Amino acid sequence: MTKLLLTVVATFALSTPAQAKPESWYWGFHLGGGSAAFNGTLGSKVSTYNSNPSLYPTTMASKLFFLWPISEEGLLGVSSGGAIKFYSNDANVSQSATAGQSMLTLSYMHRFGPEHGRGWYFKGDAGMGVASAQDNILTPNTNLTRIGLGFCFEAGYGIGLSDETALLIGAEVGGASGNSYYAFSVGPLF
C-alpha cells in the first residue's frame, strides 16, 4: 500500500499540468487606480482643482483590448483606455469636474510565461491620445481638449483561472498629448 501511495504521489508531483490550447484571438479589460499629471493649460486647470479644499479627487484607469497571435510569445492588436481624474464637490454633488487622458492605440503584448495569461508579461501601446478637462464647478461649461500621441507601457503577472481565462495584475505608465499617468490595474484576459 505504501508503494502504491508513493507511486501515485510521485506521478502527480512529476507530471506537468496540461496547457491551454492557444486561442486564435484574445480580449480583456483592466480597471484600477493611480494618479494623473497634466501640463500646460490643462495643468493650470487641474492645479486650480487640486488647490481647492472643497473638491475631492479620485483617479481611475481603464482599458479594453483585442489581441491576435503573431508569434508563439507575441500578440498584436488594438487597445482603448486611459485615466480620468474626477473631482466632486461634497456640498453639491451635481457639481463636478474631470480631467482625463484617453487613447486609441496599436498594442503589442509579450509573454515570458508558459502561455498567454500565465506568468510575467509586458505590454506596449502607441497611437492617438486625447487629454481633456471639463469643468462644471469653477468656470461652468468649460471644456479644454488636446489631441496628440498616446502611449502606455505595462508590466504584470497573469494567473490562470481556467483553460480559457486568466487574471492579469499589472502596473502601467502612460500618457496622452504630453501629459502622463500611472496606474495599478487588474482584469481578465479571455
C-alpha positions in Angstrom: 0.0 0.0 0.0 2.9 2.4 0.8 4.5 1.7 -2.5 1.2 2.4 -4.4 0.7 5.7 -2.5 4.3 6.8 -3.2 3.8 5.9 -6.9 0.6 8.0 -7.1 2.2 10.9 -5.3 5.3 10.8 -7.5 3.2 10.6 -10.6 1.3 13.8 -9.7 4.4 15.6 -8.4 6.4 14.9 -11.6 3.6 15.4 -14.1 3.3 18.8 -15.8 -0.2 20.4 -15.9 -1.9 20.4 -19.3 -1.6 23.7 -21.0 -4.5 25.5 -22.5 -4.8 25.4 -26.3 -3.7 28.7 -27.8 -6.6 30.9 -28.9 -7.0 32.4 -32.3 -7.6 35.8 -30.6 -7.8 37.2 -27.1 -9.6 40.1 -25.4 -9.6 41.6 -22.0 -10.1 44.7 -19.9 -8.4 46.4 -16.9 -9.7 48.5 -14.1 -7.6 50.3 -11.5 -6.5 53.4 -9.8 -3.4 55.6 -9.8 -2.5 59.2 -10.5 -2.6 61.5 -13.5 -0.5 64.6 -14.2 -1.3 67.4 -16.6 0.8 70.3 -18.1 0.1 73.5 -20.0 -3.4 74.9 -19.9 -4.8 71.6 -18.7 -2.2 71.6 -15.9 -3.2 75.0 -14.8 -6.8 74.0 -14.7 -6.0 70.8 -12.7 -3.8 72.8 -10.3 -6.8 75.0 -9.6 -8.9 71.9 -8.8 -6.1 70.4 -6.6 -5.7 73.6 -4.6 -9.5 73.9 -3.9 -10.1 72.3 -0.5 -13.8 71.7 -1.2 -13.0 69.4 -4.2 -12.2 65.7 -3.6 -10.2 63.9 -6.4 -10.5 60.3 -7.5 -8.3 58.8 -10.2 -9.4 55.7 -12.2 -7.8 53.9 -15.1 -9.4 51.5 -17.5 -8.5 49.7 -20.7 -10.2 47.4 -23.3 -8.1 45.5 -25.7 -8.3 42.9 -28.5 -5.2 40.9 -29.5 -4.2 38.3 -32.1 -1.2 35.9 -32.0 1.7 36.9 -34.3 4.3 34.6 -32.8 4.5 32.0 -30.0 5.2 34.7 -27.4 3.7 37.8 -29.0 0.2 39.2 -29.5 -0.6 42.3 -31.6 -3.9 44.2 -31.6 -5.8 47.4 -30.6 -6.4 49.0 -27.3 -8.6 51.8 -26.0 -8.3 53.3 -22.5 -6.5 55.8 -20.2 -7.0 57.5 -16.9 -9.5 60.0 -15.6 -9.3 62.3 -12.6 -12.7 63.1 -11.2 -13.3 66.0 -8.8 -16.5 66.3 -6.8 -17.8 69.0 -4.5 -19.1 67.5 -1.3 -21.5 70.4 -0.8 -23.2 69.9 -4.2 -22.8 66.5 -5.8 -24.1 67.8 -9.1 -21.0 70.0 -9.4 -18.1 68.1 -10.8 -15.0 68.4 -12.9 -13.0 65.8 -14.8 -9.5 65.8 -16.3 -8.8 62.8 -18.5 -6.3 61.1 -20.8 -7.7 58.6 -23.3 -6.1 56.7 -26.1 -6.8 54.5 -29.2 -3.6 52.6 -29.8 -1.9 49.7 -31.6 -0.8 47.2 -28.9 1.9 44.5 -28.5 1.9 42.0 -25.6 4.9 39.7 -25.0 4.6 36.8 -22.6 7.5 35.4 -20.6 5.5 32.6 -19.0 4.4 29.2 -20.4 1.4 30.6 -22.3 -0.6 33.8 -22.8 -2.1 35.0 -19.5 0.1 32.8 -17.3 3.3 34.3 -15.8 5.1 37.6 -16.4 4.2 39.8 -19.4 5.0 43.2 -20.9 2.5 45.2 -23.0 3.3 48.4 -25.0 0.7 50.7 -26.7 1.2 53.6 -29.1 -1.3 55.7 -31.1 -3.6 58.6 -30.8 -4.1 60.3 -27.4 -6.5 62.9 -26.2 -6.2 64.9 -23.0 -9.2 66.9 -21.8 -10.8 68.7 -18.9 -14.4 69.5 -18.4 -15.4 72.0 -15.7 -18.8 72.4 -14.1 -17.6 73.9 -10.8 -15.2 76.8 -11.1 -15.9 78.0 -14.6 -19.1 76.1 -15.6 -19.3 74.6 -19.1 -15.6 75.0 -19.8 -14.0 72.3 -22.0 -10.3 72.0 -22.9 -9.0 69.4 -25.3 -5.6 68.5 -26.7 -5.0 65.8 -29.3 -1.6 64.1 -29.9 0.4 61.0 -29.3 -0.8 58.4 -26.7 1.4 55.7 -25.2 1.4 53.1 -22.4 3.9 50.6 -21.0 2.6 47.9 -18.8 4.3 45.0 -16.9 2.5 42.4 -14.9 1.7 38.9 -14.0 -1.0 36.6 -15.3 -2.7 34.0 -13.1 -4.6 31.2 -14.9 -8.2 30.9 -13.7 -9.3 28.3 -16.2 -8.2 26.9 -19.6 -9.6 30.0 -21.3 -9.5 32.7 -18.7 -6.6 34.5 -16.8 -6.4 37.3 -14.3 -3.8 40.0 -15.3 -2.4 42.1 -12.5 -0.3 45.0 -13.8 1.4 48.3 -13.3 1.4 50.8 -16.2 2.7 54.2 -17.0 1.4 56.2 -20.0 0.3 59.5 -21.3 -1.7 61.4 -23.9 -0.8 64.6 -25.6 2.2 65.4 -23.4 0.5 64.5 -20.1 1.2 61.4 -18.0 -0.4 58.9 -15.6 0.5 55.8 -13.8 -1.9 53.1 -12.6 -2.1 49.7 -10.9 -4.8 47.6 -12.5 -6.4 44.2 -12.6 -8.6 42.5 -15.1 -9.4 39.3 -17.1 -7.9 38.0 -20.3 -10.2 35.8 -22.3 
